[in-house]
Amino acid sequence: MLTEVNRNKSRAREAVQVTCNFSPKWAGSSEEYADYGPLRQIYSAHDRWHQVWAGLNHGGKYVNIETGIGFGLTAAFDRRR
């Protein structure tokens, strides 16, 4: 679990990424991100947000391209925008 400290407010956040290199130039990834809220007052399950992403990366000679598509797993993710 990652902890972020910002303006004296610590938050419990999580990030996980699994990457597979198909070739020296191409890679795919699966990613998950979450926010559990402030460390001193963790959000209820209803207010926590989770999202998953699938990514495809291409490393070229002059340009690197990173693309992905993701979606929220909880209703709280939709409310945070």
N, CA, C and O atoms as a MOPAC input file, in Angstrom:
PM7 MOZYME 1SCF
protein

 N      0.84900 1    -1.16300 1     0.00000 1
 C      0.00000 1     0.00000 1     0.00000 1
 C      0.90000 1     1.23300 1     0.00000 1
 O      1.88400 1     1.29800 1     0.73600 1
 N      0.55300 1     2.18900 1    -0.82100 1
 C      1.29200 1     3.44500 1    -0.88800 1
 C      0.63000 1     4.46100 1     0.01900 1
 O     -0.59100 1     4.46800 1     0.17500 1
 N      1.43100 1     5.30700 1     0.60800 1
 C      0.90200 1     6.37900 1     1.44300 1
 C      1.35300 1     7.70700 1     0.85900 1
 O      2.53800 1     7.89800 1     0.58800 1
 N      0.42900 1     8.61000 1     0.66800 1
 C      0.74400 1     9.92200 1     0.11300 1
 C      0.56400 1    10.96900 1     1.19600 1
 O     -0.45800 1    10.99800 1     1.88100 1
 N      1.56800 1    11.83500 1     1.34900 1
 C      1.47000 1    12.91600 1     2.31900 1
 C      1.38400 1    14.21900 1     1.53100 1
 O      2.29600 1    14.55800 1     0.77700 1
 N      0.28900 1    14.94000 1     1.70800 1
 C      0.04600 1    16.16500 1     0.96600 1
 C     -0.61400 1    17.18300 1     1.89800 1
 O     -1.73500 1    16.97000 1     2.36000 1
 N      0.08300 1    18.29000 1     2.17200 1
 C     -0.43900 1    19.36000 1     3.03000 1
 C     -0.88400 1    18.82100 1     4.38700 1
 O     -1.98100 1    19.12300 1     4.85800 1
 N     -0.03500 1    18.03800 1     4.99600 1
 C     -0.27700 1    17.46700 1     6.32200 1
 C     -1.46800 1    16.51200 1     6.36300 1
 O     -1.99800 1    16.24800 1     7.44200 1
 N     -1.89300 1    15.99600 1     5.23600 1
 C     -2.97600 1    15.02100 1     5.18800 1
 C     -2.44300 1    13.73200 1     4.56800 1
 O     -2.15200 1    13.69700 1     3.37200 1
 N     -2.31600 1    12.68900 1     5.35700 1
 C     -1.85800 1    11.40300 1     4.84900 1
 C     -3.04500 1    10.61700 1     4.32500 1
 O     -4.11300 1    10.60000 1     4.93700 1
 N     -2.84800 1     9.96000 1     3.17800 1
 C     -3.91200 1     9.16800 1     2.56000 1
 C     -3.39400 1     7.76200 1     2.30600 1
 O     -2.20500 1     7.55700 1     2.06400 1
 N     -4.30200 1     6.80000 1     2.36400 1
 C     -3.97700 1     5.41400 1     2.04500 1
 C     -4.38300 1     5.15500 1     0.59800 1
 O     -5.57000 1     5.13500 1     0.27500 1
 N     -3.40300 1     4.96000 1    -0.26100 1
 C     -3.66800 1     4.68800 1    -1.67500 1
 C     -2.90700 1     3.44700 1    -2.09000 1
 O     -1.87800 1     3.10500 1    -1.50800 1
 N     -3.42400 1     2.78300 1    -3.09800 1
 C     -2.82400 1     1.53500 1    -3.56500 1
 C     -2.67900 1     1.59600 1    -5.07600 1
 O     -3.55900 1     2.10800 1    -5.76800 1
 N     -1.57800 1     1.07800 1    -5.58500 1
 C     -1.37100 1     0.97700 1    -7.02600 1
 C     -0.60000 1    -0.30600 1    -7.31600 1
 O      0.42500 1    -0.58400 1    -6.69400 1
 N     -1.10800 1    -1.08400 1    -8.27000 1
 C     -0.47100 1    -2.33700 1    -8.66300 1
 C     -0.41400 1    -2.36800 1   -10.18200 1
 O     -1.40300 1    -2.07000 1   -10.85100 1
 N      0.75300 1    -2.73100 1   -10.73200 1
 C      0.90000 1    -2.83500 1   -12.18500 1
 C      1.66700 1    -4.10900 1   -12.51700 1
 O      2.70800 1    -4.39900 1   -11.92700 1
 N      1.12900 1    -4.86400 1   -13.47600 1
 C      1.79900 1    -6.05600 1   -13.99500 1
 C      2.01400 1    -5.81700 1   -15.48200 1
 O      1.06500 1    -5.54700 1   -16.21800 1
 N      3.27100 1    -5.91900 1   -15.92000 1
 C      3.61400 1    -5.62400 1   -17.31300 1
 C      4.24700 1    -6.83600 1   -17.97200 1
 O      5.03000 1    -7.55500 1   -17.35100 1
 N      3.90200 1    -7.05700 1   -19.23100 1
 C      4.48100 1    -8.13700 1   -20.02900 1
 C      5.12100 1    -7.51000 1   -21.26900 1
 O      4.44700 1    -6.81900 1   -22.03200 1
 N      6.40900 1    -7.74800 1   -21.46900 1
 C      7.10100 1    -7.24700 1   -22.65400 1
 C      6.96600 1    -8.27900 1   -23.77100 1
 O      7.54600 1    -9.36300 1   -23.69600 1
 N      6.19800 1    -7.93900 1   -24.80800 1
 C      6.00200 1    -8.84200 1   -25.93200 1
 C      7.21500 1    -8.87600 1   -26.84400 1
 O      7.52300 1    -9.90200 1   -27.45000 1
 N      7.89400 1    -7.75200 1   -26.93400 1
 C      9.10100 1    -7.60400 1   -27.75300 1
 C      9.86500 1    -6.40700 1   -27.19100 1
 O      9.38400 1    -5.75800 1   -26.26100 1
 N     11.03500 1    -6.10200 1   -27.73000 1
 C     11.75700 1    -4.92600 1   -27.23200 1
 C     10.98600 1    -3.61000 1   -27.40700 1
 O     11.27500 1    -2.63800 1   -26.70900 1
 N     10.01500 1    -3.56200 1   -28.31900 1
 C      9.28300 1    -2.32300 1   -28.57600 1
 C      7.85500 1    -2.32400 1   -28.04600 1
 O      7.27300 1    -1.25200 1   -27.87900 1
 N      7.27000 1    -3.49400 1   -27.77400 1
 C      5.86600 1    -3.58300 1   -27.37600 1
 C      5.71600 1    -4.19200 1   -25.98700 1
 O      6.39500 1    -5.15800 1   -25.64000 1
 N      4.80400 1    -3.60200 1   -25.19100 1
 C      4.50300 1    -4.12500 1   -23.85600 1
 C      3.02700 1    -3.91900 1   -23.55700 1
 O      2.41900 1    -2.94900 1   -24.01100 1
 N      2.46000 1    -4.83400 1   -22.79100 1
 C      1.08500 1    -4.71600 1   -22.33000 1
 C      1.07000 1    -4.71200 1   -20.81300 1
 O      1.96400 1    -5.27600 1   -20.18200 1
 N      0.06700 1    -4.08300 1   -20.22400 1
 C      0.02000 1    -4.02100 1   -18.76400 1
 C     -1.40600 1    -4.12400 1   -18.25800 1
 O     -2.36500 1    -3.82800 1   -18.97100 1
 N     -1.52000 1    -4.54800 1   -17.01900 1
 C     -2.76700 1    -4.56800 1   -16.27600 1
 C     -2.50100 1    -3.78100 1   -15.00000 1
 O     -1.52400 1    -4.04400 1   -14.29900 1
 N     -3.37500 1    -2.80700 1   -14.69500 1
 C     -3.13100 1    -1.91800 1   -13.56200 1
 C     -4.37600 1    -1.77900 1   -12.70100 1
 O     -5.49800 1    -1.83300 1   -13.20400 1
 N     -4.17200 1    -1.59700 1   -11.38800 1
 C     -5.27200 1    -1.38500 1   -10.44800 1
 C     -4.87500 1    -0.23800 1    -9.53400 1
 O     -3.75400 1    -0.19700 1    -9.02800 1
 N     -5.80400 1     0.69800 1    -9.32300 1
 C     -5.57900 1     1.84200 1    -8.44600 1
 C     -6.72700 1     1.94500 1    -7.45700 1
 O     -7.86600 1     1.61700 1    -7.78900 1
 N     -6.43500 1     2.39800 1    -6.24400 1
 C     -7.47400 1     2.51500 1    -5.21600 1
 C     -7.13600 1     3.66700 1    -4.27500 1
 O     -5.97400 1     4.04300 1    -4.12300 1
 N     -8.16600 1     4.21600 1    -3.65100 1
 C     -8.00900 1     5.24200 1    -2.62900 1
 C     -8.91200 1     4.86200 1    -1.46200 1
 O    -10.12400 1     4.71900 1    -1.61900 1
 N     -8.30800 1     4.70100 1    -0.29600 1
 C     -9.04800 1     4.30500 1     0.89900 1
 C     -9.37400 1     5.48400 1     1.80100 1
 O    -10.08800 1     5.32500 1     2.79100 1
 N     -8.86000 1     6.66600 1     1.47300 1
 C     -9.14100 1     7.86000 1     2.25200 1
 C     -8.01700 1     8.22900 1     3.19500 1
 O     -6.94200 1     7.63000 1     3.14500 1
 N     -8.25000 1     9.21100 1     4.05500 1
 C     -7.24400 1     9.65600 1     5.01700 1
 C     -6.89600 1     8.53800 1     6.00200 1
 O     -7.76100 1     7.76000 1     6.40200 1
 N     -5.62800 1     8.46900 1     6.38400 1
 C     -5.19500 1     7.41500 1     7.30600 1
 C     -5.90100 1     7.49900 1     8.65500 1
 O     -6.13300 1     6.47400 1     9.29500 1
 N     -6.23700 1     8.68300 1     9.08400 1
 C     -6.88400 1     8.84100 1    10.39800 1
 C     -8.38100 1     8.55900 1    10.36500 1
 O     -9.01600 1     8.42300 1    11.41100 1
 N     -8.93900 1     8.47200 1     9.16800 1
 C    -10.36700 1     8.19100 1     9.05700 1
 C    -10.60500 1     7.49500 1     7.71200 1
 O    -11.04800 1     8.12300 1     6.75000 1
 N    -10.30600 1     6.19100 1     7.65700 1
 C    -10.46000 1     5.41900 1     6.42600 1
 C    -11.92700 1     5.45300 1     5.99500 1
 O    -12.83100 1     5.32500 1     6.82100 1
 N    -12.15000 1     5.62900 1     4.69000 1
 C    -13.50600 1     5.67600 1     4.15700 1
 C    -14.23400 1     4.35000 1     4.36600 1
 O    -13.61100 1     3.29500 1     4.48600 1
 N    -15.55400 1     4.42300 1     4.40700 1
 C    -16.35600 1     3.19800 1     4.43000 1
 C    -16.22900 1     2.52600 1     3.06400 1
 O    -15.79600 1     3.15500 1     2.09900 1
 N    -16.60000 1     1.27100 1     2.98400 1
 C    -16.50100 1     0.53300 1     1.71700 1
 C    -17.27000 1     1.24200 1     0.60300 1
 O    -16.85600 1     1.18600 1    -0.55400 1
 N    -18.36500 1     1.89800 1     0.92300 1
 C    -19.18000 1     2.59900 1    -0.07000 1
 C    -18.45500 1     3.80400 1    -0.66600 1
 O    -18.71000 1     4.16100 1    -1.81600 1
 N    -17.55400 1     4.44100 1     0.09300 1
 C    -16.88500 1     5.66100 1    -0.35500 1
 C    -15.47800 1     5.43600 1    -0.90700 1
 O    -14.86900 1     6.38000 1    -1.40900 1
 N    -14.95700 1     4.24600 1    -0.83000 1
 C    -13.63600 1     3.95800 1    -1.40300 1
 C    -13.76500 1     3.82200 1    -2.91300 1
 O    -14.80200 1     3.39100 1    -3.41600 1
 N    -12.70100 1     4.19300 1    -3.64200 1
 C    -12.75900 1     4.01500 1    -5.08600 1
 C    -11.66200 1     3.08000 1    -5.56500 1
 O    -10.54800 1     3.06200 1    -5.04300 1
 N    -12.02000 1     2.31000 1    -6.57400 1
 C    -11.10400 1     1.35500 1    -7.20700 1
 C    -11.28600 1     1.46000 1    -8.71700 1
 O    -12.40000 1     1.65400 1    -9.20400 1
 N    -10.19600 1     1.33300 1    -9.44700 1
 C    -10.26500 1     1.34300 1   -10.90100 1
 C     -9.22900 1     0.37800 1   -11.46700 1
 O     -8.17700 1     0.16200 1   -10.86600 1
 N     -9.53200 1    -0.19900 1   -12.62500 1
 C     -8.60800 1    -1.10100 1   -13.31200 1
 C     -8.37100 1    -0.57200 1   -14.72100 1
 O     -9.24200 1     0.05100 1   -15.32800 1
 N     -7.16300 1    -0.83900 1   -15.22200 1
 C     -6.75500 1    -0.36300 1   -16.54100 1
 C     -6.05300 1    -1.48400 1   -17.29400 1
 O     -5.39500 1    -2.33600 1   -16.69600 1
 N     -6.20200 1    -1.47100 1   -18.60600 1
 C     -5.41200 1    -2.30700 1   -19.50900 1
 C     -4.61800 1    -1.34200 1   -20.37500 1
 O     -5.17500 1    -0.39000 1   -20.92100 1
 N     -3.32900 1    -1.58500 1   -20.50000 1
 C     -2.48300 1    -0.66100 1   -21.25100 1
 C     -1.69000 1    -1.35500 1   -22.33900 1
 O     -1.40600 1    -2.55000 1   -22.25500 1
 N     -1.33800 1    -0.59700 1   -23.35600 1
 C     -0.48700 1    -1.06400 1   -24.44000 1
 C      0.53900 1     0.03200 1   -24.71000 1
 O      0.17700 1     1.18200 1   -24.95900 1
 N      1.80300 1    -0.32400 1   -24.66000 1
 C      2.88400 1     0.64700 1   -24.82300 1
 C      3.76800 1     0.25700 1   -26.00100 1
 O      4.04600 1    -0.92000 1   -26.22600 1
 N      4.20400 1     1.27100 1   -26.74700 1
 C      5.13000 1     1.06800 1   -27.86700 1
 C      6.29300 1     2.03500 1   -27.71800 1
 O      6.10100 1     3.24700 1   -27.62700 1
 N      7.48300 1     1.49500 1   -27.69600 1
 C      8.68500 1     2.32700 1   -27.60700 1
 C      9.34300 1     2.42200 1   -28.96800 1
 O      9.87900 1     1.43800 1   -29.47800 1
 N      9.30100 1     3.59800 1   -29.54800 1
 C      9.89800 1     3.82200 1   -30.86300 1
 C     11.25000 1     4.49200 1   -30.74500 1
 O     11.72600 1     4.78200 1   -29.64700 1
 N     11.84900 1     4.72900 1   -31.87500 1
 C     13.16300 1     5.36600 1   -31.90400 1
 C     13.09100 1     6.81700 1   -31.42800 1
 O     13.98500 1     7.28500 1   -30.72400 1
 N     12.02600 1     7.53000 1   -31.81100 1
 C     11.88800 1     8.94200 1   -31.46600 1
 C     10.69900 1     9.24800 1   -30.54400 1
 O     10.69700 1    10.26200 1   -29.84600 1
 N      9.70000 1     8.37800 1   -30.54600 1
 C      8.48400 1     8.63400 1   -29.78400 1
 C      8.06100 1     7.37100 1   -29.04500 1
 O      8.09400 1     6.27500 1   -29.60400 1
 N      7.66200 1     7.53000 1   -27.78200 1
 C      7.06700 1     6.44700 1   -27.01000 1
 C      5.57700 1     6.71800 1   -26.87500 1
 O      5.17400 1     7.83600 1   -26.55100 1
 N      4.76100 1     5.70600 1   -27.12000 1
 C      3.31200 1     5.84500 1   -27.05000 1
 C      2.78400 1     4.91900 1   -25.96300 1
 O      3.07100 1     3.72200 1   -25.95700 1
 N      2.01100 1     5.48600 1   -25.04600 1
 C      1.37700 1     4.71700 1   -23.98200 1
 C     -0.12300 1     4.93400 1   -24.06800 1
 O     -0.59100 1     6.06700 1   -23.95700 1
 N     -0.88400 1     3.86200 1   -24.26400 1
 C     -2.33400 1     3.95300 1   -24.36100 1
 C     -2.96700 1     3.04700 1   -23.31400 1
 O     -2.32900 1     2.12300 1   -22.81000 1
 N     -4.20500 1     3.31600 1   -22.99900 1
 C     -4.89000 1     2.46400 1   -22.04300 1
 C     -6.36900 1     2.76800 1   -21.98200 1
 O     -6.83100 1     3.82800 1   -22.40300 1
 N     -7.09300 1     1.81200 1   -21.44900 1
 C     -8.51600 1     1.98300 1   -21.22300 1
 C     -8.81100 1     1.44000 1   -19.83000 1
 O     -8.31600 1     0.38300 1   -19.43900 1
 N     -9.62900 1     2.18600 1   -19.09100 1
 C     -9.91300 1     1.77600 1   -17.72500 1
 C    -11.33500 1     2.08800 1   -17.32900 1
 O    -12.05100 1     2.80600 1   -18.02700 1
 N    -11.73600 1     1.53400 1   -16.18800 1
 C    -13.06900 1     1.80300 1   -15.67000 1
 C    -13.06700 1     1.66000 1   -14.16500 1
 O    -12.22800 1     0.97100 1   -13.58500 1
 N    -14.02600 1     2.32700 1   -13.54500 1
 C    -14.16900 1     2.28200 1   -12.10100 1
 C    -14.95400 1     1.05700 1   -11.66600 1
 O    -15.91900 1     0.66500 1   -12.32200 1
 N    -14.54300 1     0.45800 1   -10.56600 1
 C    -15.22000 1    -0.72700 1   -10.03400 1
 C    -16.26800 1    -0.37800 1    -8.98900 1
 O    -17.09900 1    -1.21900 1    -8.64500 1
 N    -16.24200 1     0.83900 1    -8.48300 1
 C    -17.16900 1     1.23300 1    -7.42100 1
 C    -17.90200 1     2.51100 1    -7.81600 1
 O    -17.44300 1     3.26300 1    -8.67600 1
 N    -19.04000 1     2.74600 1    -7.17900 1
 C    -19.80000 1     3.96400 1    -7.44900 1
 C    -19.04700 1     5.19700 1    -6.98900 1
 O    -19.22200 1     6.27200 1    -7.56400 1
 N    -18.21900 1     5.06800 1    -5.97200 1
 C    -17.46000 1     6.21800 1    -5.45300 1
 C    -16.51000 1     6.76100 1    -6.50100 1
 O    -16.24500 1     7.96300 1    -6.51100 1
 N    -15.99200 1     5.93200 1    -7.37600 1
 C    -15.09400 1     6.40600 1    -8.42100 1
 C    -15.81400 1     7.38000 1    -9.34700 1
 O    -15.23400 1     8.38700 1    -9.75300 1
 N    -17.04200 1     7.09800 1    -9.67800 1
 C    -17.81200 1     7.98400 1   -10.55200 1
 C    -18.12300 1     9.31800 1    -9.88100 1
 O    -18.22300 1    10.33600 1   -10.56700 1
 N    -18.27700 1     9.33800 1    -8.56600 1
 C    -18.61600 1    10.56400 1    -7.84200 1
 C    -17.41600 1    11.48600 1    -7.64700 1
 O    -17.62000 1    12.67600 1    -7.40900 1
 N    -16.18500 1    11.00500 1    -7.73500 1
 C    -15.01900 1    11.82800 1    -7.40400 1
 C    -14.63300 1    12.79000 1    -8.50700 1
 O    -13.75000 1    13.61800 1    -8.28000 1
 N    -15.22100 1    12.74000 1    -9.66200 1
 C    -14.85500 1    13.63200 1   -10.78100 1
 C    -15.38000 1    15.00400 1   -10.58900 1
 O    -15.16200 1    15.87200 1   -11.43500 1

